[in-house]
Amino acid sequence: MLKEIQQLYDYNRWANHRILDATSKLSAEEFTKDLRNSFPSIRDTLVHILGGEWIWLTRWNGISPTGFPDTWDTSTHEALRKQWQEVERDQTAFLSGLTEQSLNKVIAYRNTAGNPFANPLWQMMRHVVNHSTYHRGQVTTMLRQLSAEAVATDLIVFYREKSKTGE
């Protein structure tokens, strides 16, 4: 299971980078335009993906945050990408310390509303990738609404690219 989790997070980073690259071509107005989605704008949807990845990572480290850090600057694409790099760095460090045993550890936490839950780490980790995938799909739709170039972030595309490079 460890190899599968590591590969899912390789995929997740790859897909996040692709969607960040695609959205970097937008004007500031397009980036923040209310497109009437789950989260109003592409910016807001990306912040939600990033925040979700950060919240879960923080939970895995024994802290149950009640929201995103108020110190984050996500006002521009460049600022958002910088914040994303920091979360990705911390996430990669966490992943490097995983073992088969640690994946089975049940972690107790509270959601942002304060409700208690407990799940094995492997379930939470799979959830994060699934959650990010869902919202990246929304970003793809929003890009199309703006007549901007959408990018494929499907898992099979990741596998195809990796098989070409021998990874």
N, C-alpha and C positions, 0 to 999 in steps of 0.2 A: 504494500500500500504506500510505502514511503516514496518509491519511485514515481508512482502515479500522482501523488500530491505534488511532488517537485515538478513533474512535467506540466501539471495543470497550472502551476504558478509561472512556469516559463511561458506557457500559452497566454496567461493573463497579462503578464508584462508586455509580451509581444503585441497583443491586441490593444492594450492601453496606449502603447507607443504609436500604433497605427492610427488610432482614433484621435490622439493628441496632434499628430502630424497633419491629419486631414482637417481638423478644426483650426489649426494655426493659420490657415489661409484665409480665414474669415475676417471681415472688417470688425471693428469694435461694435458697431451697430448690429451686425448679423450675429455676433457672438452672444449678445445680451438681449436679442429680440425675443419678445414673448410669443412663443409658437403654440401656446395652449396645450402643453403636454403634462405629464405627471409633475414635472418641474418646468417652470415657464420657459427657460431658455437653454441653449446648449451649455452655456457657462454654468447655470444652476444644476443641470443634469450631471455635468462633469464633477462639480463640487460634491454632489451627492455620492457619486461613485468613489471619489477619493475619500470622502468622509466615512463612508461605509467600510472601506478597506482599513482606514486608520482606527475606527472604533473597534472593529473585531480584533485587530492586532493588539490594541491596548487591553482588551478583555483577556486575550491569551496570555498577556503579561501580568494578569491579576488585578487590573483596575477596570472599573465599570464607569466610563464617562457618561455624562448626561447630555452631551452634545459635542459639536465640533469645537476645536480650540478657537477662542475669540481673537487670538493673536495671528491667525492665518490671514495672509493677503491673497485673495483669489479674485481681485478686481480685474485683472487682465489675464490674457492667455499666458503670457510670459511668467507672471507671478504664480499662476496656478500650476504651471509646469514645474516651477522651482519647488513648490510645496510637494508636488507629486514625487519628485526625485528624492526628497527627504523621507517620505513615507515608504517609498519603494526600497530605499537603502535599509531602513529599519526592518521591513518585511523580509528582505533577502537575508539579513543577519539572523532573524528568527528562524527562517527556513533552514539555514545552514546548521542549526543546532538540533534539528528534529531527529528522532529515532522512531522505529516502529512502536516501541513502548510509549513514547510521549504522545503519539497520535491517538492512542487509546485512552489517554488520561481524560477523565471527566472534569470539565472546568465549570465551576459555578460563577454566574455573573448576573448582573441586573441590566435590563434593557434601558433605553433612555427615559422611559416612563417610570423606572424604578421597580419593575416587576422581576421577580427572581426566576432564573432558568438554570439548567445545567445540561450540558451535552458533551459527548466525546469530542476532542479536538478535531479529529478527522471530519466529523460532520460539519462543524463550523467552518473549517477550511474549504470544504467543497461548496458550502453555501456562499461564501464570499465570491468565489469565481463565478458561480451561477448568477448571483446578484449583479456583479459587474457586467456580465455578458448581457443580461436582460436590459440594463440601462444603456450599454453601448449600442444595442439595437435601436433604442429610442433616439439616440444621437444620430444614427444613420438615417432614420426617417426624417429627423429635423434638418439634416444636411440636404436631403432631397427636397424638402419644402422650400429651402432657400435656393434651390437650383445649383447647389454646390456639389462638388465631386464627393461621392460617398466611397467608402473603402470597405473591402471585405474583411471581417474579423472572425470568420467561422473557424472552428476548431480544425476542420478538415483542411482548410487553406494553410493553417499553421503546420499541420503534419506534412503536407505536400512541400512547403518551403523547406522544412527541416530535412526532409529526405533528399532534396536537391543538394543541400550543403553538407550532407553526411553527418549531421548532428544527431 
